[in-house]
Amino acid sequence: MSAVTLAAATPATLRSRMLRAAGWLVGGNISSQALRLLSNLILTRLLAPEAFGLVAAVNTLYFALVMFSDLGVWQSVVKSERGLDSKFLGTAWSVQLLRGVLLCAVVLVIALGLRLSAGAGHFQLGTVYADARLPPMMAVFALCALLQGLESMKLAGAQRALAVAYLARLEIISQVLGTLVTLSLALTTHSVWSLLAGTLVATGAKTALSHAYLPGPNCRPCWDRPSAHEIVGFGKWIFVSSVIGFLAANGEKLILGASLSTSSFGIFSIASTLMMALMGVYSSINGHVIFSALSESLRSDTQNAARIYTRVQQLADVFLGVMAGGIFMSGHWVVHFFYDARYQQAGWMFQWLGLGMLAVRHQVVEQLMFAKGHPAWVSASNALRALSLVLLVPAGYAWGSERGAIVAVVLSQFVSWPVALFFKYRNGLLTWPSERVWLPALGVGMLAGWALDTGLSVIFK
């Protein structure tokens, strides 16, 4: 079987491919997150908290636009029976290119809108959105939109075939190049622009490598109406889900950007970076391996898909439960040991964000919703989370300032559980084996975290 050709597989073959893919993803993400964390530790000594606040705001606004224009092109290639057809791939690439051009234009309009709004006094002085450096930094990210639109469809083909080794190597190479540029410029200029330069280099490297490094035939942009109809038909639900999903996962940053100072927002971004260092591994496996494996198993054996789901859910619950409990009880020590006094407030933020790891356990069943062709369920789940953020975060901030807002962020992540449980019930997946692991895992994590916190407190206090 070639790296990009998806052939029919027995359960045992699929299982072995999942394990190999997960192994590459875990190894690649551990390397990636370690590199990101190491560079972050160095950069916090070269740059002020305001720099991280500005870049976090740019990333949040840009990522919002990316998600608001998501048509699920990759998911369509992975899911479709025609996903390897040259006309389907060419049409998918055309859709991606058009999206990149439109996204670039919208980014420039948003940058202009930020400049005019700040000049008119629409934002509170001292907050992130009122910072004069934000609009030009946002405009630079328009180039990222064009570069991402030019990425090869061989990326989607590799994901479909679970050829994760190629994807992992590509991500690491791109990240290393971007990190080297960022660190070099930060060391010589101590400017926030070094962070953006590194992002542009990493994005450009990924696009170039997607064409030159990944195996498989090159496709040309084309327009096949049946393929376009299938992509857009599936993508409209991905679009709705992505918009609501972004608001559910990152809505608090949009809200806090109008309330927190640039420095405080930068400290919050450090806590979020630490959180993503842990969640990156899980999220990649969930999006690249689990979705692809469930899609393939549903095409061949529905009963096997249910067994795969239950086993994967158990493994996810062990990881998320133990990590959530441990971080909630002792996560502040990470900030204490690795960051200077300017960033110590990130410690308690990291603890509460860590507890929220348990809330995402139902991302596994959300991948099954996508694989079964029911993305509307994911949209409903994300809508509840987004609505709770809009209501709870401002209320939490009014009640308890930054701490109240962070607690509200964590609580809002749990409100979508009823939707996932009802979906599982309707599809015969709400079983004792799929639900028995998460609570004991959380208890074990909290006990271990308490023991670690107690021991470190005796030694260092």
N, C-alpha and C positions, 0 to 999 in steps of 0.2 A: 504493500500500500504506500503510495507516495505521500509526501508531506502535505499536499494540498488536495488530494483526492479522497473524497469521503465514500467509502464503500460500506456495504451492509456488514454489520458486525454482530457477533454473538455476544450475549451478556458478559461472558468472561473476557472477551476481547475488549469490549467497551470499558469494563472495569479496569483492565490493565492500562488502557489508554487514558482513562481518567486519572489513575494514580501517577502515571508518568507526567501528564499535563500538570497535575496539582503539584508534583515535585518540582517541576521547572518554575511554576508560578511562585511557590513558596520560596525557593532559592533565589529567584530573580527579584521578588519583592523584598525579601530580607536584605539583599544587597542594595536594592534601590532605596529602601527606607533608611538603611544604615548610612548610605551616602548622603541622603537628604538631611538626616539628623546631624551627621558630622559637619556638613557644610553650614547648617543652621547654627550649630554651636559656635563655629568660627565666625560666622557673620554677625551674631549678636555681640561679639566683642569688637567688631569693626564698624557696625552701624548702630544708630540710635533706635529705640522702640518705634519712633514715628515712621521710620522707613518701612518696617514690617506692617504697620497700620495702613500705609498708603498702598503697598503692594497687595495686601489682603483685600482692600476695597476694590482695586483694579481687577484682581482675579475673580472676586465675587460678582461684580457687574458683568465682566466678560463671560464668565461661566453661565450667568443667568441668560445672556443672549444666546449662547450655544445651546442651552437646554430648551429655550423658547423656540428654537428653530430645528429641533431634532425630529427627523422623520424616520428614525430607526432603520437607516440604510443597511448597516451591518447586520442588525437583527433579521432583516428581510433575507439577506444572503444566507445567513446561517439556517434560518427556518425553512425557506422555500425548497420545494422539490426541484425547482429550476435554478437553484442558487449557483450552479457551476456552468450554466449556459452562457455563452459569450455575449449574446444579446442582452440577457438579464444583467450581467455584470457591467456591460457598457452603459446600459440605462441607469443602473445604480450609481455609476461614477458620474454620469451627467447630472443626476439629481444632487450629488454631493458637491460638484463644482458650482452649480447654480446657487446652492445654499451658501457656499463660501464667499461668493461675490456679494450676495445680498447681505450677508452677515458683516462683511467688511464695511459696506456703506452704512449700515445701522450703527456700528461701533463709532464711526466718525460723527454721525448725527448725535449720538449720546454724549460724546466728548464735547461737542459744541453746546449742547443743552446744559451740561454741567457747568461750563464756563459762564454762560449767560445767567443761569439761575444763581450761581454763587455771587456774581457781580450785582445782581438785583436784590441780594440779601434774603433769598428764599430759604437758606440754610442757616442754622444757628452758628454763630461765630465760635471757632475753636473745635468744631466737629470735623469728622473726616471729609464729608461732602463739601465743606466750605474751604478746604485746603486748595490753594491756587495751583499746586503741583499735580493735582489729580487729573484734570482734563487732558493735558498733553501726554501724560502717561497712558491714559485710556486710549488716546488716538494711536499710539504706537502699536497697541494690540490689534489694530485693524489688519496689520500684516500677518499676524498669527492666523486670522480667519482665512486669508487667502492660501497660506501654506497648508493648513489642515484640509482645505477643499481639494488640494492637489494630491493628497495621499492616495496611494495605489489601492485598488480593490483586492490586491493580494493579501492585505491585512485581514480583511473579512474572510477570505478563503482559508487562510491559516487558522483563524479562530474556528471556522466550521469544521475543519479537519482535526481539531485539537492539536495542531502543530505548534504548541505553546513555546517550545524551545526557541524557535525563530523569533517569536514575539518578545520573549524575555530578553534575548540578546540584543535585539533592536532597541528596546526601551533602555537597557543599561548603557549601551554605547551613546545614545542620544543624551541621556542624563549626564554621563561623565563629561561629554563635550560642553554641555551647558553649564555644569558646575565649575569646570575649569575657567571658563570665561567669567562667570560671576565672581569667583574668588579673586581672580587676577585683577579685575576692575575695582572690586571693593577694597582690595589691599592698596591700590594705587590712588584711588579717587575718594574712597569713603562716601560714595554717592549712592542714593537709592536707585539711580539709573542702572547700576551694575546688575541689579536683580532682574530688570526687564531685558537687558541685553542677553543675559544667560538664558532666559525663557525663549527669546527669539532664536537663538542658536540651537537650542534643544529641539524646538519645533521644526526648524528647517532641516536639521539632521535626520529627524524621524521621517519626514516626507521623502527626502532623498534616498534614504536606506530602504524605505518601503518599495521603491521601484528597483533599486540596484541590488539589494541583498536578498529579499525574499524569493523563494522559488515559485514557479508557476508561470503560465503564459501571461503576457501583457495584453490588456484589453484596451480598446479605444472607445472614447465617448460616443454613444449613439442614442437613438430614441426608438424604443420598441413599445408600442402602445399597450399591449397586454402586460408586459413587464412593468411599465410605469403604473398601470392601473393596480397591479398587485402590490407594488412598493408603496404607493400613496394610500391604498386602501388599508394596508396594515399600518403604515406610518402615521396615519391620522390619529390612531389611538396611542401610538408611541409619543406623538407630539403632545397630546393632552396629558399623558402620564408624565412626560418629561417636564413640562411646565409646572404641573402641580408637584412633581417629585422634587424639583429644585426648590420650590417654596417650602416644601416639607423638610428638606435636608439643610437648606442654607438661608431660609427666610429670616432667621434671627440676625444674620450678618447685615442684611439689608436694613433691618429695623435698628440695630445697634449702631450702624454707621451714621445715623442721623442723631444719635444720642451721646455716644462716647467721644472723648477726645481722641486725636490721632494716636497719642501715646497709649492710652488705655485699650484702644482697638488693636494696637500692635501687640500688647501683652496677651490679649485674648487670642490673637492669631498664633502666638507661640503655643498656648495650650491646645489649640486646634491642630497645630502641626504635630505635636506629640501624639494626639489622638489618632491622626491619620497615619502615623508611623505604625500603629498597631492595626488599624482598620484596613490599611492598604492591602495586606495579604489576603484578608478575608473577602474584601470587596472584589479583588481580581479573580480569585477562585470562583466566587459566586457568579460574576458576570461572564467570565470566559469559559470556565470548565463546566459548572453546574448547568447553566442554560444550554450549552451545546450538548451535553450528555443527556439531559432530559428531553431536548428536542429530538435527538436521534432515537432514544428509547421509545418515545411516543410514536415515531414513524414505524417502528418494528414490533413493539410489544408493550401494550398499555399496562399489563400487570407488572412487568419488570420496572416500568417507570415509577409505580407506586412503591416498590421495594427500594429502588434507588433513592427516592425522595426521603423515605423514613430513615434510612441509614445516614444520608447526608445531613438531615436535620439533627440527628443525635450528635454527630461530630461537631456541627456548628454550635449546638447548645453547650457542649463541654467547653469549647474554646471561649465562647462569649461569656458564659456564666462565670467561669473561673477568673477571666481577665477583668470583668466588670466588678466583681467583689473585691479582688485584690487591689485594683486601682482606687476604688472608692475609699478603702481603708488606709492606704499608704502611698498613693500616687504623688503626694506633695514632695516626697523625698527625691523624686527624679529631678524636679526643678531646683530643689535645695542643693543638690550635688553638682549639677551641670550648668546652671545659669547664675550670673552675678546678681547683685542686690536689686538692680533695676527691673528684673523680671520675676521676682519672687511671688508676686501676686498671681502669677500663672499657676502656682501650685494648687490652690484650692479649686480653681477653675478646672484643672485637669482631673481632679478627683471626681467632681460632679459629672463632667463629660464622660468619664470612664464608666460611671454607672449606666449611662445611656447606651453603652454597648449592648446590653442585654435586650434593649428595645428592638434592635435590628434583627433578631433571630428569625423573624418571619420574612426576611428578604429571600430566604430559600424558597418558600412557597410562592413568593411573588415571581420568581423565575419560572416556576411551574405554570403560573397563570399566563405568562408570556408564551411559554412553549405550547400550551394548550390553545392558544389563540384567544385568550380572554383578558387583554390588557385593560379593559374597563374596570376590572376588579382592582388592579394596581392603582388606577386613577382615583377610585373611591377611597382606597386606603391612604394614598398621599394627600387627598383633599382634606381628610380629617386631621392629619398632622399639620398641614398648612394652615387650616382654620384655627387650630389650637395655638399655633405660634402667633398668629395675628392677634388673638385675644389674650393669651397668657403672658407673652413676653413684655408688652407695654405695661400690663397690670403688675407683673413681677418687678419691673424696673421702678414703677411708681411706689410700690410697697417696700422693696428692699434694695433699690439701686442696682449695682452690677450683680451682686449675689442673688438677689431675687430674680433678675432676668435669666441668669444661668440656670437656676433651679427650674424655672418655667420652661426653658429650652429642653431640659432632660424629661420633665413630666410630659411634655407634648409629644414626645416620641413614642409613648406607650398607648396613645389614644386609638391607634389604628388596629390594635390587637383583635378586637371583636370582628372586624371585616375578614382578617385572615382565618380566624377560627371558624367563622361561618362558611367560608369557601371550602375549608378542609372538611367540614361536616357534610356539605352538599356533595363532595366528591369522594366520600368514604375514606378520607385521609386523617380524620381526627381520631386517632387511636392512642391508647395508653403508651405504646412504645415511642410514638413521636412526641409525647409531652412529658415523659417522666424524668428527663435528664436535666432540664434547665435550672430548676429550683435547687436540687442538691449541689449542682455545679456552682451556683451563686453562693451557697452556704460555705462550700469548701474554699472558694476564693476569698470571701470575707474573713474567714477564720485565719487563712494564711496571711492575708494582708494585715490583720490585727496583730498577729504574732510578729511580723516584720516591723510594723510601726512601733510596737512596744520595745523590741530589741534595739532598734536604731535610736529611739528616744533615750534609752538608758546610756547608750554609748556616746551620743553626740550632744546631749543636753544636760 
